[in-house]
């Protein structure tokens, strides 16, 4: 079996670039004002640590020091209770929790790191939808 060149960022991917080319919308994957939060059964109130706004979540995601743009994803209610954390977490825009699979995560990451592709995304925190667009560049 022939080896793929080391500069092929898709060499470790289960999916090739054709699997992520174009525009795809992932619905209800982002933190929104309607993200589920825990409720204290004795008081009927949401604990202070789980009260947050979309603006806080977006600011948190933007504050992460990384070269890869981050998005705010909803944290599981169980996580919020166990760790007394906020109802959101930050992740790369192509994270498997947003894209639905580790295979797609790896393919989007490879496209993002490759100069042969242009990768853009739009995070709509009102609807919770994430739209990712991948196109071949003129250099490919």
Buried (B, 14 or more C-beta within 10 A) or exposed (E): EEEEEEEBBBEEBEBEBEBBBEEBEBEEBBBBEEBEBBEEEEEEEBBEBBEBEBEBBBEBBEEEEEEEBBBBBBBBBEBBBEEEBBBBBBBBBBBBBBBEEEBBBBBBBBBBBBEBBBBEBEBEBEEBBBBBBBBEEEEE
